[in-house]
Amino acid sequence: MNHVILLDTGPLGMVTNPNSTAKNLACTTWLLTQARAKKRIIIPEIADYELRRELLRADKIKGLERLEQLISSFEYLPIDTLAMRNAAANWAEARRLGQPTATDASLDGDMILVGQWQSLNSPQAIIATTNVQHISRFAKAMLWEEITIEQ
């Protein structure tokens, strides 16, 4: 059973988006179901950063307000030295394997997210994402809609 769920930028963006599309509503319902099932929901700082910078750029005040509400409702995982060192090692390994997840000049948020996941040192932790391909090579990750409360 996965008791810890880290939200990647995709699901975080859907949940904080004030537009009531079917996908956004489904993701919000999924997250609330996970929370009611006593899952530990974590918002990694890198996901906050990636979403926040776009909300600020586009001057999306309602989205920013919803992001702040979500952060106050769940656990927030700041980026620390261990996470960044893990991220650097993952970035280098991906390139050694010929499977980079971003350009060489990119900061590579996926590797920072994986570094944050690794720093938890929790075998029950899973990353809820819309981008399984890049992340799952280094961390336990699933599409958010495939994570059930029974897992």
Contacts in CASP RR format, 6 or more apart in sequence:
PFRMAT RR
TARGET T0000
AUTHOR 0000-0000-0000
METHOD contacts of the structure
MODEL  1
MNHVILLDTGPLGMVTNPNSTAKNLACTTWLLTQARAKKRIIIPEIADYE
LRRELLRADKIKGLERLEQLISSFEYLPIDTLAMRNAAANWAEARRLGQP
TATDASLDGDMILVGQWQSLNSPQAIIATTNVQHISRFAKAMLWEEITIE
Q
1 124 0 8 1.000
1 150 0 8 1.000
1 151 0 8 1.000
2 39 0 8 1.000
2 124 0 8 1.000
2 125 0 8 1.000
2 126 0 8 1.000
2 140 0 8 1.000
2 147 0 8 1.000
2 151 0 8 1.000
3 38 0 8 1.000
3 39 0 8 1.000
3 40 0 8 1.000
3 124 0 8 1.000
4 39 0 8 1.000
4 40 0 8 1.000
4 42 0 8 1.000
4 120 0 8 1.000
4 122 0 8 1.000
4 124 0 8 1.000
4 125 0 8 1.000
4 126 0 8 1.000
5 34 0 8 1.000
5 39 0 8 1.000
5 40 0 8 1.000
5 41 0 8 1.000
5 42 0 8 1.000
5 125 0 8 1.000
5 126 0 8 1.000
5 127 0 8 1.000
5 128 0 8 1.000
5 147 0 8 1.000
6 42 0 8 1.000
6 43 0 8 1.000
6 44 0 8 1.000
6 47 0 8 1.000
6 77 0 8 1.000
6 113 0 8 1.000
6 116 0 8 1.000
6 117 0 8 1.000
6 120 0 8 1.000
6 125 0 8 1.000
6 126 0 8 1.000
6 127 0 8 1.000
6 128 0 8 1.000
7 15 0 8 1.000
7 31 0 8 1.000
7 41 0 8 1.000
7 42 0 8 1.000
7 43 0 8 1.000
7 44 0 8 1.000
7 47 0 8 1.000
7 128 0 8 1.000
7 144 0 8 1.000
8 44 0 8 1.000
8 47 0 8 1.000
8 113 0 8 1.000
8 127 0 8 1.000
8 128 0 8 1.000
8 129 0 8 1.000
8 130 0 8 1.000
8 131 0 8 1.000
8 135 0 8 1.000
8 141 0 8 1.000
8 144 0 8 1.000
9 46 0 8 1.000
9 47 0 8 1.000
9 50 0 8 1.000
9 51 0 8 1.000
10 47 0 8 1.000
10 51 0 8 1.000
10 129 0 8 1.000
10 130 0 8 1.000
10 131 0 8 1.000
10 144 0 8 1.000
11 27 0 8 1.000
11 31 0 8 1.000
11 128 0 8 1.000
11 129 0 8 1.000
11 130 0 8 1.000
11 144 0 8 1.000
12 43 0 8 1.000
12 47 0 8 1.000
12 48 0 8 1.000
12 51 0 8 1.000
12 67 0 8 1.000
12 70 0 8 1.000
13 51 0 8 1.000
13 67 0 8 1.000
14 23 0 8 1.000
14 24 0 8 1.000
14 27 0 8 1.000
14 28 0 8 1.000
15 24 0 8 1.000
15 27 0 8 1.000
15 28 0 8 1.000
15 31 0 8 1.000
15 66 0 8 1.000
15 70 0 8 1.000
16 51 0 8 1.000
16 55 0 8 1.000
16 63 0 8 1.000
16 66 0 8 1.000
16 67 0 8 1.000
16 70 0 8 1.000
17 24 0 8 1.000
17 63 0 8 1.000
17 66 0 8 1.000
18 62 0 8 1.000
18 63 0 8 1.000
18 66 0 8 1.000
26 145 0 8 1.000
27 144 0 8 1.000
27 145 0 8 1.000
30 144 0 8 1.000
30 145 0 8 1.000
30 147 0 8 1.000
31 41 0 8 1.000
33 149 0 8 1.000
34 41 0 8 1.000
34 147 0 8 1.000
34 149 0 8 1.000
35 41 0 8 1.000
35 74 0 8 1.000
37 149 0 8 1.000
39 149 0 8 1.000
40 75 0 8 1.000
41 74 0 8 1.000
41 75 0 8 1.000
42 74 0 8 1.000
42 75 0 8 1.000
42 76 0 8 1.000
42 77 0 8 1.000
42 120 0 8 1.000
42 125 0 8 1.000
43 70 0 8 1.000
43 71 0 8 1.000
43 74 0 8 1.000
43 75 0 8 1.000
43 76 0 8 1.000
43 77 0 8 1.000
44 77 0 8 1.000
44 79 0 8 1.000
44 113 0 8 1.000
44 116 0 8 1.000
44 117 0 8 1.000
45 76 0 8 1.000
45 77 0 8 1.000
45 78 0 8 1.000
45 79 0 8 1.000
45 116 0 8 1.000
46 79 0 8 1.000
46 109 0 8 1.000
46 112 0 8 1.000
46 113 0 8 1.000
46 116 0 8 1.000
47 113 0 8 1.000
48 67 0 8 1.000
48 71 0 8 1.000
48 76 0 8 1.000
50 109 0 8 1.000
51 67 0 8 1.000
52 64 0 8 1.000
52 67 0 8 1.000
54 60 0 8 1.000
55 63 0 8 1.000
55 64 0 8 1.000
55 67 0 8 1.000
56 64 0 8 1.000
77 116 0 8 1.000
77 120 0 8 1.000
79 112 0 8 1.000
79 116 0 8 1.000
80 119 0 8 1.000
82 115 0 8 1.000
82 118 0 8 1.000
82 119 0 8 1.000
83 112 0 8 1.000
83 115 0 8 1.000
83 116 0 8 1.000
83 118 0 8 1.000
83 119 0 8 1.000
84 112 0 8 1.000
84 115 0 8 1.000
86 114 0 8 1.000
86 115 0 8 1.000
86 116 0 8 1.000
86 118 0 8 1.000
86 119 0 8 1.000
87 108 0 8 1.000
87 109 0 8 1.000
87 111 0 8 1.000
87 112 0 8 1.000
87 114 0 8 1.000
87 115 0 8 1.000
87 116 0 8 1.000
88 111 0 8 1.000
90 111 0 8 1.000
90 114 0 8 1.000
90 115 0 8 1.000
90 118 0 8 1.000
90 138 0 8 1.000
91 100 0 8 1.000
91 108 0 8 1.000
91 111 0 8 1.000
93 138 0 8 1.000
94 100 0 8 1.000
94 101 0 8 1.000
94 111 0 8 1.000
94 137 0 8 1.000
94 138 0 8 1.000
95 104 0 8 1.000
99 137 0 8 1.000
101 108 0 8 1.000
101 110 0 8 1.000
101 111 0 8 1.000
101 134 0 8 1.000
101 135 0 8 1.000
101 137 0 8 1.000
102 108 0 8 1.000
102 109 0 8 1.000
102 110 0 8 1.000
102 111 0 8 1.000
110 131 0 8 1.000
110 134 0 8 1.000
110 135 0 8 1.000
111 138 0 8 1.000
113 127 0 8 1.000
113 135 0 8 1.000
113 139 0 8 1.000
114 127 0 8 1.000
114 135 0 8 1.000
114 138 0 8 1.000
114 139 0 8 1.000
115 139 0 8 1.000
117 125 0 8 1.000
117 127 0 8 1.000
117 139 0 8 1.000
117 140 0 8 1.000
118 138 0 8 1.000
118 139 0 8 1.000
125 140 0 8 1.000
126 140 0 8 1.000
126 141 0 8 1.000
126 142 0 8 1.000
126 147 0 8 1.000
126 151 0 8 1.000
127 135 0 8 1.000
127 139 0 8 1.000
127 140 0 8 1.000
127 141 0 8 1.000
127 142 0 8 1.000
128 141 0 8 1.000
128 142 0 8 1.000
128 143 0 8 1.000
128 144 0 8 1.000
128 147 0 8 1.000
129 135 0 8 1.000
129 141 0 8 1.000
129 142 0 8 1.000
129 143 0 8 1.000
129 144 0 8 1.000
130 143 0 8 1.000
130 144 0 8 1.000
132 141 0 8 1.000
132 142 0 8 1.000
132 143 0 8 1.000
135 141 0 8 1.000
136 142 0 8 1.000
END
